[in-house]
Amino acid sequence: MKLSRFRIYRAAIGGGLGLAVAIAIGTDTPVIALAAVVVAIVLAIIVERRNKEIVRDERMMQISWKAAHAAFISVLILAAVAALGAALFRNQLPENIVFLGSIMGYFVCAAIILHLCFYAYFSRKL
């Protein structure tokens, strides 16, 4: 399979999945969304196995890792600032917003601990 056809199939799978999830949300039937996700995963695996050309190389992987790391750090910083803001202004905010800010703060701490654990594991592995 040519790389251009692979990309078209992958885009069609993504578009079909988005359409099916939109229909599931509109009709309030989560079974459709679940079935669509399972079908999309199976189709993606089939299309990936039939592809014979190189889709990713080392440069693309490195760019992807850097982008994922930057996105992770950005989300952590924004969530930490929002949690701090909820904690600082807890007297002026509604109780549910303060609770959400507290939960977000705990998730930020858990994400940082998880990141440190994975970093320690991979630093020993590599």
N, C-alpha and C positions, 0 to 999 in steps of 0.2 A: 504494500500500500504506500502510495506517495504521501509525503509530509503534508502537502496542501489538502489532500482528501482527509487525512487524519485530523487536521485542525477543523475542517468543516464538520466532520462527524462529532468531534468533541464539543463544538459550539452548538450543534443541533441537540446533543444530549443535554447540555446545560440549559438551553432554551426550553426544551420539552419538560425538564424537571421544574423549571421556574413556572411554566404554564400550569403544570399539574398541581404544584403547591398553591398557586393562586386560586385554582378551581377548588382545591380542598379547603382553603380558608374561606372562600366565598360561600361554599355549600355547607361548611361546618362539619366536614367528614374527614377526620384525621387518618382514616384508613387509606384514602386515596394518596395522601402525602407519603405515608409509610411505604406503600406499594411502589410509588414513583421513585422514591429514594433507592429501594432495593433494585428495581429495574435499571435505574441509571447507573448504579454501581456495577451491575453485571454487564451492561453494555459497554461501560468504560473499560472494564477488564478485557472484554473480547476485542474491542478496538485497539487497545494497547498491545495485546499479544499479536495481532495481525500486522501491526506496523513493523516494518523492517528497517526504516531509516532512523538515524540518530535524532532524538528529540531534545535531549539535554546533554550538555558537555560540562566540563569542570568550571568554565567561566560562568555559565548560566547558573550552576549550583551555588557558586560563591556569591553571585549577585543576589540570588534568592535568599541565601542565609543572611546576608547583610540587610536586606529589606525586611525580613522577618524579625531580625534583632532590633532594628530601628522602630518598627511598628510596635513590638512588645514593650520596649522602653518608653515610647511615647504614650501608650495606653496606660502603663503603670504610673507614669508621672501625672497624667491627667486625672486618673482615678485617685491617686494619693492627694492631689491638690483638692479635689472635690470632697474627699473624706475629711480632710483637714478643715475645709471651709464649713462642712456640716458640723464638725465638732466645735469649732470656734463660735459659730453663730447658732448653737443649739437652742438658745433661749428665744430667738426670733423666728425660728423655722418650725413648721409643723412636725409633729412627733414621728410621722411615717417617713419624712425626709431625713430626719436625724437617724432613725433606725436604718434606713437604706445606706446612709453615709457610714455608719458603724460597720455594717456588713461589707461594704466596699473596702473599708480599711482593712478588715480581716482578710479579704480576698487578696489585697495587695501584699500583705505580709506573707500569706501562703504562697503566692506566686514567686515572691523573692526567695523564700526558703526552698521552693521547688527548683528554681533556677540555680541556686547555689549547690543543691544536691546533684543535679544533672551536670553542672560544671565540674564538680569534684569527681564524679564518676567518669566522665569523658576525658578529664585530664590524666587520670590513671590509665585509661584504656588506650589512648593514642600516644 
